[in-house]
Amino acid sequence: MSQSPETAAPSGAVARFLNGIERVGNKLPDPAIIFLSAMLLIWFLSWIFSSTTFDAIDPRTGEAIVIHNLLSGDSLANFLANMVKTFTGFAPLGVVLVAMLGVGVAEHSGYINTGLKLMLKRTPQALLTPSIILIAIVSHTATDAGYVLVIPLAGVIFYAMGRHPLAGIAAAFAGVSGGFSANFIPSGIDPLLQSFTQSAAQIIDPDIAVNPLNNWFFTSASSLFIILLGWYITDKIIEPRLKNTEIDGDTNSLPSFDEVNAKEKRAFLAASGVMLSGIALLIFAASGEDSALRSPSGALTEFSAPLMQSIVPLIFLLFWIPGAVYGFLVGTFKSSKDMIDAMSKSMGSMAYYIVMAFFCALFISAFSQSNLGALLAIEGAEVLKALALPSSVTVVGIIFLTAFVNLFVGSSSAKWALLGPIFVPMLMQLGLSPDLTQAAYRVGDSSSNIITPLMPYFPLVVVYCQKYVKNTGIGTLIALMIPYSIAFLVGWSIFLLAYWGLSIPLGLQSSYIYPAG
């Protein structure tokens, strides 16, 4: 299989470093066992530190933080009683499985295959990588759609174009997760973070108001920066390094990319027409000010809006219905049983992820209940505050501290609920605005997403890679993503400082200084 761009496999210190990480990482136990071991470690640490009194104040309660002993009789009884609920209530599990039911119909009917073939005819090979990263970034608008749609399709597209599929997966993962805070289009995360920022700012100034789109201009500009940086890393570092990585997975199950015949094209146009009609109907239903899809305040992008809460079911419908239409028109589906078989095959491919999700859910629940993650975040923020560094250095310190905490506490909103009440008032006292503090937090929050196995979707990306390279492990994926993570962390920090230095507005009704002049 030929690969493009034609670049020699890298050698030298960087290559040895990444190869070393891959070797060490792949010697680690299976991800499911890592999550189980981590949960047991959390139990032990919670027992050790539960008898220690800490001075750190939990900003969520206003009281000294307390570590809960998960090895007490009550905690163990609660663990057993709620084990099933903890697993079934694990948010990424439902997101992935429901979306994949619809995608499975579209995939096995041939609808996605035909769509990709038509798209590839119109996409210049030289622009494939930035196109993938752009789509990955825009997918943030649909919450977790990028993880279940864009990342696996990127592997298929790269493979079809004669390029290494793991490079496509890495590029998409970098855009979806590493570039999580870069987007041209506002999404539900904007008002969610703003609500924590405003409440934190009101500790100092009770009358202050923060606009939900206070970082919109910065995140839009960041999109272009992330696309260009991710493009360079993919084509010049990641893909050359994969040059000698053999593709030994079950590629026979991947879509074939022969010519689209007239029957397939007609079926695709008809199915796509059904999809577009559904989207038009959805837009019409959401357009009214009294639409049931809007939040109580009338907004569509708030997390409380039924539209935002329905993204995954909408993904299911917008793939299941066109997939079914295409399948029956082109003949891949002869009866409803064929459609159900397609959904069953899709679920069969997710079996390994379901096992990992079980242990991941138990670990995340234990980590949250113990309060160890909250203690780590608060103590780190207090150390940064005590250093009393210059403003620009403090902003960079916030970015790096957030990136570090993100390795252990994945939820963006949960981290900001902990860190915001410390960071925002601290920088306000230094004369820096809540808008700038939030922007710094978002850079750090995104950059390390792609190198922590504790991120709920990380095991899923490992599964995607194993479809092409059977022995892909945690180390393989971390080694693939570290160049992106380091480049995003350092480059994006510099980008924010330059953006600040040029006094370009961060967003609507935003400022860099407090009080705003």
C-alpha positions in Angstrom: 0.0 0.0 0.0 1.5 3.3 -1.0 1.4 6.2 1.5 1.3 9.9 1.0 3.0 12.3 1.6 6.2 10.6 0.7 8.4 11.3 3.7 11.2 9.2 5.2 10.5 7.6 8.5 11.9 9.9 11.2 15.0 8.9 13.2 16.9 10.4 16.0 16.1 11.4 19.6 12.4 12.2 18.9 11.8 8.9 17.2 13.6 7.0 20.0 11.6 8.8 22.6 8.2 8.0 20.9 9.2 4.4 20.3 10.3 4.1 23.9 6.9 5.4 25.1 5.1 3.0 22.8 7.2 0.0 24.0 6.7 0.9 27.7 3.0 1.7 27.2 2.2 -1.5 25.4 3.7 -3.5 28.2 1.1 -2.1 30.5 -1.8 -4.4 31.3 -5.0 -4.3 29.3 -6.9 -0.9 29.8 -9.7 -2.7 31.7 -7.1 -4.0 34.2 -5.6 -0.6 34.4 -8.9 0.9 35.4 -9.5 -1.9 37.9 -6.1 -1.4 39.4 -6.5 2.4 39.5 -9.8 2.0 41.3 -8.2 -0.3 44.0 -5.4 2.3 44.4 -8.0 5.0 44.9 -9.7 2.9 47.6 -6.4 2.5 49.4 -5.4 6.2 49.2 -8.9 7.2 50.3 -8.4 5.0 53.4 -4.9 6.5 54.1 -6.0 10.2 53.7 -9.4 10.0 55.2 -7.9 10.4 58.7 -5.9 13.5 57.6 -7.3 17.0 58.1 -6.7 19.4 55.2 -6.9 23.2 55.2 -7.9 23.4 51.6 -11.4 24.8 51.1 -13.7 23.1 48.7 -15.2 25.9 46.6 -18.3 23.9 46.0 -19.2 23.7 49.7 -17.2 26.5 51.3 -15.9 24.0 53.8 -12.5 22.2 54.4 -12.2 19.4 51.9 -12.7 15.9 53.3 -11.4 12.6 51.8 -14.0 9.9 52.0 -12.9 6.4 53.0 -14.1 4.1 50.3 -13.0 1.0 52.3 -15.4 1.7 55.1 -18.3 -0.8 55.5 -20.9 1.7 54.3 -18.9 2.7 51.3 -18.3 -1.0 50.2 -21.9 -1.8 50.7 -22.9 1.3 48.6 -20.4 0.2 45.9 -22.0 -3.2 45.6 -25.5 -1.9 45.7 -24.9 0.7 43.0 -22.5 -1.2 40.7 -25.1 -1.9 38.0 -26.4 1.7 38.2 -22.8 3.1 38.0 -22.2 1.1 34.9 -25.5 1.7 33.1 -25.4 5.4 34.0 -21.9 5.8 32.6 -22.6 8.6 30.0 -20.1 7.7 27.3 -21.5 4.1 27.2 -25.0 5.2 26.2 -23.7 7.8 23.8 -21.5 5.3 21.9 -24.0 2.4 21.8 -27.1 4.4 20.7 -25.1 6.3 18.1 -23.5 3.1 16.8 -26.9 1.4 16.3 -27.8 4.0 13.8 -24.4 4.2 12.2 -24.3 0.4 11.9 -27.4 0.5 9.7 -25.8 3.2 7.5 -22.5 1.3 7.4 -23.8 -2.2 6.6 -26.3 -1.0 4.1 -23.5 0.6 2.1 -24.8 4.2 2.5 -21.6 5.4 4.3 -19.5 3.5 1.8 -21.1 5.3 -1.2 -21.0 8.7 0.5 -17.3 8.3 1.2 -16.5 7.2 -2.4 -18.4 10.3 -3.7 -16.7 12.6 -1.2 -13.2 11.2 -2.0 -13.6 12.0 -5.7 -14.0 15.7 -4.7 -11.3 16.0 -2.0 -7.8 16.8 -3.1 -5.3 14.4 -1.4 -3.2 17.4 -0.4 -6.1 18.8 1.6 -7.3 15.6 3.2 -5.6 16.0 6.6 -6.8 19.6 7.2 -10.3 18.7 6.0 -10.5 15.8 8.5 -9.3 18.1 11.4 -11.7 20.8 10.4 -14.6 18.3 10.4 -13.4 17.0 13.8 -13.4 20.5 15.3 -16.8 21.3 14.0 -18.2 18.0 15.4 -17.9 19.6 18.9 -21.1 21.3 18.2 -22.8 17.9 18.4 -21.4 17.1 21.8 -19.7 13.6 21.5 -20.5 12.9 17.8 -16.8 13.3 16.8 -15.8 10.3 18.9 -18.3 7.9 17.4 -18.4 9.3 13.9 -15.5 11.4 12.8 -12.6 9.4 14.3 -13.5 6.0 12.9 -14.4 7.4 9.5 -11.1 9.3 9.3 -9.3 5.9 9.5 -11.5 4.5 6.7 -10.9 7.6 4.5 -7.1 7.5 5.0 -7.0 3.8 4.2 -9.1 4.3 1.1 -6.7 7.1 -0.1 -3.7 4.8 0.3 -2.5 6.5 3.5 -2.0 4.9 6.9 -5.4 4.7 8.7 -3.8 5.2 12.1 -2.6 8.6 10.9 -6.2 9.5 10.0 -7.5 8.4 13.4 -4.8 10.4 15.1 -5.6 13.6 13.1 -9.3 13.3 13.9 -8.7 12.5 17.6 -6.4 15.5 17.8 -9.2 17.7 16.3 -12.1 16.2 18.3 -10.4 16.0 21.7 -7.0 17.9 21.6 -8.7 20.8 19.9 -11.8 20.6 22.1 -11.8 24.3 22.9 -11.3 25.4 19.2 -14.5 25.8 17.3 -16.0 28.3 14.8 -19.5 27.4 16.0 -20.8 28.1 19.6 -21.8 25.0 21.5 -23.3 23.9 24.8 -19.9 24.0 26.5 -19.8 27.8 26.1 -22.7 28.7 28.4 -21.8 25.8 30.7 -18.3 27.2 31.4 -19.6 30.8 31.5 -22.0 29.9 34.3 -19.1 28.7 36.5 -16.9 31.7 35.5 -19.6 34.2 36.4 -20.3 32.7 39.8 -16.6 32.6 40.5 -16.2 36.2 39.5 -19.1 37.3 41.7 -17.0 36.2 44.7 -15.1 39.5 44.1 -17.7 41.5 42.2 -21.3 40.5 42.9 -22.6 42.7 40.1 -20.3 41.3 37.3 -21.9 39.6 34.3 -20.0 37.3 31.9 -21.2 36.8 28.3 -21.7 33.1 27.4 -19.7 33.8 24.2 -16.9 35.7 25.9 -14.3 33.4 24.3 -15.9 32.9 20.9 -13.5 35.0 18.8 -10.5 33.3 20.5 -11.9 29.8 19.9 -12.7 30.6 16.3 -9.1 31.9 15.7 -7.8 28.9 17.6 -9.6 26.6 15.1 -7.4 27.8 12.2 -4.3 27.5 14.4 -5.1 23.9 15.5 -5.9 22.9 11.9 -2.6 24.2 10.6 -0.5 22.7 13.5 -2.4 19.4 13.4 -1.9 19.2 9.6 1.9 19.7 10.0 2.2 17.1 12.8 0.1 14.5 11.0 1.9 14.7 7.7 5.5 15.4 8.9 5.7 13.5 12.1 2.9 10.9 12.7 2.5 9.4 9.2 6.2 9.1 8.5 6.6 7.3 11.8 3.9 4.9 10.8 5.6 4.0 7.6 6.8 0.6 8.8 3.7 -0.2 10.9 2.0 -3.1 9.2 -1.7 -3.1 8.7 -2.8 -6.6 9.8 -6.3 -6.0 10.9 -9.5 -7.3 9.3 -9.5 -4.9 6.4 -11.9 -7.1 4.5 -14.7 -5.7 6.7 -13.9 -2.2 5.6 -15.8 -0.5 2.8 -14.6 -1.2 -0.7 -13.9 1.9 -2.9 -14.7 0.8 -6.4 -16.8 3.0 -8.7 -20.3 4.0 -7.7 -22.8 2.6 -10.2 -26.0 4.4 -11.3 -28.3 2.4 -8.9 -26.1 3.2 -5.9 -25.9 6.8 -6.8 -29.7 7.1 -7.2 -30.2 5.3 -3.9 -27.7 7.5 -2.2 -29.3 10.7 -3.5 -32.7 9.5 -2.3 -31.5 8.5 1.1 -29.6 11.8 1.5 -32.7 13.6 0.4 -34.5 11.9 3.3 -31.8 13.0 5.7 -31.9 16.6 4.5 -35.6 16.6 4.8 -35.3 15.4 8.4 -32.7 18.2 9.1 -35.0 20.8 7.5 -37.9 19.5 9.6 -35.7 19.8 12.7 -34.7 23.3 11.9 -38.3 24.3 11.4 -39.3 22.7 14.7 -36.5 24.6 16.5 -37.0 27.9 14.8 -40.0 29.1 16.8 -39.4 31.1 19.9 -41.8 28.8 21.8 -40.3 25.6 20.4 -40.3 22.6 22.7 -36.6 22.1 21.7 -35.5 25.3 23.4 -34.5 25.8 27.0 -36.8 27.6 29.4 -34.8 30.8 28.6 -35.5 30.3 24.9 -31.9 29.3 24.0 -31.0 26.4 21.7 -27.4 25.9 22.7 -27.8 25.7 26.5 -27.3 22.2 27.9 -30.8 22.4 29.4 -32.3 22.7 25.9 -34.0 19.5 24.8 -32.3 19.9 21.4 -28.8 19.7 23.0 -29.9 16.7 25.1 -31.2 15.0 22.0 -28.1 15.1 19.9 -27.3 11.4 20.2 -30.8 10.2 19.4 -30.8 12.6 16.5 -27.5 11.1 15.3 -29.1 7.7 15.5 -32.2 8.7 13.5 -30.2 10.7 10.9 -28.1 7.6 10.1 -30.6 4.9 10.7 -33.4 6.2 8.5 -31.2 7.1 5.4 -29.3 3.9 5.9 -32.5 1.9 5.8 -33.8 3.8 2.8 -30.5 3.2 0.9 -30.3 -0.5 1.9 -33.8 -1.3 0.6 -33.4 0.7 -2.6 -30.0 -0.8 -3.5 -30.9 -4.3 -2.4 -28.4 -4.8 0.5 -31.5 -5.1 2.8 -34.1 -7.6 1.6 -36.2 -7.5 4.8 -36.3 -5.9 8.2 -34.3 -8.8 9.6 -31.3 -7.7 7.5 -31.5 -4.2 9.1 -31.6 -5.7 12.6 -28.7 -7.9 11.7 -26.7 -4.8 10.7 -27.4 -3.3 14.1 -26.4 -6.5 15.8 -23.1 -6.6 13.9 -22.5 -3.0 15.0 -23.0 -4.0 18.7 -20.8 -7.0 18.3 -17.9 -4.8 17.3 -18.3 -2.8 20.5 -18.0 -5.8 22.9 -14.4 -5.0 23.9 -15.3 -1.4 24.6 -18.3 -2.4 26.8 -15.9 -4.4 29.0 -13.5 -1.5 29.3 -16.3 0.9 29.9 -17.5 -1.2 32.9 -14.2 -0.8 34.8 -13.8 2.8 33.6 -17.2 3.7 35.0 -16.3 2.1 38.4 -12.9 3.9 38.6 -14.3 7.4 37.7 -17.1 7.0 40.2 -14.6 6.0 43.0 -12.3 8.9 42.1 -15.1 11.3 42.3 -16.6 10.0 45.5 -13.2 10.0 47.3 -12.6 13.7 46.7 -8.9 13.0 45.8 -9.3 14.7 42.5 -10.7 17.8 44.1 -7.9 17.9 46.6 -5.3 17.6 43.8 -6.9 20.5 41.8 -7.3 22.8 44.8 -3.8 22.2 46.3 -2.2 22.8 42.8 -4.1 26.0 42.4 -3.1 27.2 45.8 0.6 26.6 45.1 0.3 28.6 41.9 -1.4 31.4 43.8 1.4 31.4 46.4 4.1 31.8 43.8 2.8 35.3 42.9 4.3 35.2 39.4 4.0 38.0 36.8 0.6 38.1 35.0 1.7 36.4 31.7 3.6 33.7 33.6 0.6 33.1 35.9 -1.7 32.7 32.8 0.7 30.1 31.4 1.0 28.4 34.8 -2.8 28.1 34.8 -2.7 26.5 31.4 -0.1 23.9 32.4 -1.7 23.2 35.8 -5.0 22.6 34.1 -3.4 20.3 31.6 -1.9 18.3 34.5 -5.1 18.1 36.5 -6.9 17.1 33.3 -4.9 13.8 33.3 -6.8 12.8 36.4 -10.1 14.7 36.3 -11.5 14.4 32.8 -14.8 16.4 32.9 -14.3 20.0 31.7 -17.1 21.4 33.8 -16.2 19.4 36.9 -12.6 20.8 36.8 -13.8 24.3 36.2 -16.2 24.0 39.1 -13.1 23.3 41.3 -10.5 25.5 39.7 -12.7 28.5 38.6 -13.5 29.8 42.1 -9.7 29.9 42.8 -8.3 31.0 39.5 -10.9 33.7 38.5 -10.8 35.7 41.8 -7.0 35.3 42.0 -6.5 36.8 38.5 -9.1 39.5 39.1 -7.0 40.7 42.0 -4.1 40.9 39.6 -6.2 43.0 37.3 -6.9 40.3 34.8 -10.5 39.6 33.5 -12.5 36.4 34.0 -12.7 36.1 30.2 -8.9 35.8 30.0 -8.8 33.3 32.8 -11.4 31.1 31.2 -9.6 31.2 27.9 -6.4 30.0 29.6 -8.3 27.2 31.3 -9.8 26.1 28.0 -6.4 25.8 26.4 -5.0 23.6 29.2 -8.2 21.6 29.4 -8.0 20.6 25.7 -4.3 19.9 25.2 -3.8 16.9 27.4 -7.1 15.1 26.6 -5.5 12.9 24.0 -2.7 11.4 26.2 -4.6 10.2 29.2 -6.0 6.7 29.3 -8.4 7.9 32.0 -10.4 9.9 29.4 -13.6 7.9 28.9 -13.3 7.8 25.1 -9.6 6.9 25.1 -10.3 3.1 25.1 -12.7 3.5 22.3 -10.0 5.1 20.1 -7.7 2.1 20.9 -10.5 -0.1 19.6 -10.7 1.9 16.4 -6.9 1.5 15.9 -7.0 -2.3 16.6 -9.3 -2.6 13.6 -6.2 -1.9 11.4 -3.2 -2.8 13.6 -4.1 -5.8 15.9 -1.5 -5.2 18.6 -2.3 -1.5 19.1 -2.2 -0.8 22.8 -2.3 2.2 25.1 1.4 2.9 24.4 0.8 3.0 20.7 -2.0 5.6 21.0 -0.1 7.7 23.6 3.0 7.7 21.4 0.9 8.8 18.4 -0.8 11.6 20.3 2.1 13.0 22.4 3.4 15.2 19.5 0.0 16.8 19.2 -0.4 17.2 22.9 3.0 18.9 23.4 2.6 21.1 20.3 -0.9 22.1 21.3 0.1 22.9 24.9 3.1 25.0 24.0 2.0 26.5 20.7 -1.5 27.3 21.9 -0.1 29.0 25.1 2.1 31.2 22.9 -0.9 31.8 20.6 -3.0 33.1 23.5 -0.2 35.3 24.7 0.3 36.7 21.2 -3.5 37.2 20.8 -3.5 39.0 24.2 -0.5 41.1 23.2 -2.3 42.2 20.0 -5.4 43.1 22.1 -7.7 41.1 19.8 -11.1 40.7 21.5 -11.6 37.3 23.1 -15.3 37.3 22.4 -18.5 39.2 22.9 -18.5 41.8 25.7 -15.0 40.5 26.8 -11.9 42.2 28.1 -8.4 41.4 29.2 -8.3 43.6 32.3 -10.4 43.9 35.4 -12.2 46.2 35.9 -12.8 46.5 32.2 -11.7 49.9 30.9 
